[in-house]
Each structure stands twice: as C-alpha cells, then as structure tokens.
C-alpha cells in the first residue's frame, strides 16, 4: 500500500495553486498603472513629487508665505545633505569645541 504524503490543509493547497496567478495579477496591475501614468502625463519628476507631498502635508488654510518658507527649508536641507556628501561633515564634538570659543564670559 502506498503512503500518502501530507500536502497540508485545503487552504494551503489553494494558496499554492493560485499563488502564481496572484503574482501575475499584481505585476499586471503595476505595469498597467505605470503605462497609464506615462501615457496620461501623470508620471512626475522626483522634485515635483516631493513638492506635491509637501503641499499635501500643509494645512488647508496656509498662506503663500508658509508654502514658500517650507519649500525654502526643504531646498536648504537638500543642499546641506549634498554638500555633506561632497565635502564631508564635522563631528558634533568638533562643532561644540569650535562654538565654545565664541562664548565670552
């Protein structure tokens, strides 16, 4: 008599059988969305995408001055990060020693 190999519960079997279809469905959805965005002109540059994200985070009653300020700060942060990557950074301890020389008692 042949022994039967344990193949798991019916739910496990169905998951294994339909798993490739779920992966294909997700892949198709991703490709379809990407092509729709490209064809419809919805694909945004990283800068525009970040700007849109920033605008979405601001309150509805913010002023143009608030918006300009937030864009200014984001740009300064990006420039600082780029400069740090290019020129290197100074340790916190070195900065504290440097600033302590300014202190006059």
C-alpha positions in Angstrom: 0.0 0.0 0.0 1.3 3.5 -0.9 1.7 6.1 1.8 0.2 9.4 1.1 2.4 12.5 1.5 1.0 15.2 3.7 0.2 18.1 1.4 -1.3 20.4 4.0 -4.7 21.8 4.6 -7.1 22.6 1.7 -6.4 26.3 2.3 -2.6 25.7 1.9 -3.2 23.8 -1.3 -5.3 26.5 -2.8 -2.8 29.2 -1.7 0.0 27.2 -3.5 -2.2 26.7 -6.6 -3.3 30.3 -7.0 -0.1 32.0 -5.8 1.4 32.4 -9.4 -1.9 34.0 -10.5 -1.8 36.5 -7.7 1.8 37.4 -8.5 0.9 37.8 -12.2 -2.1 39.9 -11.3 0.0 42.3 -9.1 2.6 42.5 -11.9 0.0 43.3 -14.5 -1.6 45.9 -12.2 1.9 47.6 -11.7 2.7 47.6 -15.4 -0.8 48.9 -16.3 -0.6 51.7 -13.8 2.9 52.7 -14.9 1.8 52.8 -18.6 -1.3 54.8 -17.8 0.7 57.3 -15.8 3.2 57.6 -18.6 0.7 58.0 -21.4 -1.5 60.3 -19.4 1.3 62.5 -18.3 0.9 61.7 -14.7 4.4 60.5 -14.1 6.0 63.3 -12.0 9.7 64.1 -11.5 11.1 63.4 -8.1 11.2 67.1 -7.3 7.5 67.6 -8.3 6.5 64.5 -6.5 8.2 65.8 -3.3 6.7 69.2 -3.8 3.2 67.7 -4.1 3.8 65.6 -1.0 4.9 68.7 0.9 1.8 70.6 -0.2 -0.4 67.7 0.9 1.1 67.9 4.4 0.4 71.6 4.9 -2.8 72.8 6.4 -5.6 73.9 4.0 -5.5 77.5 5.4 -1.8 78.0 4.9 -0.6 81.2 3.2 1.7 81.5 0.1 4.3 82.7 2.5 4.0 79.5 4.5 4.4 77.4 1.3 7.4 79.4 0.1 9.1 79.0 3.5 8.6 75.3 3.6 10.0 74.9 0.0 12.9 77.1 1.0 13.7 74.9 4.1 13.4 71.7 2.0 15.8 73.1 -0.6 18.3 74.2 2.1 18.2 70.7 3.6 18.8 69.0 0.3 21.7 71.4 -0.4 23.2 70.7 3.0 23.0 66.9 2.5 24.6 67.2 -0.9 27.4 69.4 0.4 28.0 67.0 3.3 28.2 64.1 0.9 30.6 66.0 -1.3 32.8 67.8 1.2 32.4 65.7 4.3 30.9 66.5 7.7 32.2 67.7 11.0 31.5 65.7 14.2 29.3 67.1 16.9 32.2 67.2 19.3 34.3 69.3 16.9 31.4 71.7 16.4 30.9 72.1 20.1 34.6 72.9 20.7 34.6 75.4 17.8 31.4 77.1 19.0 32.7 77.2 22.6 35.5 79.5 21.5 32.8 82.1 20.6 31.5 82.1 24.2 32.7 85.0 26.2 32.0 85.1 29.9 
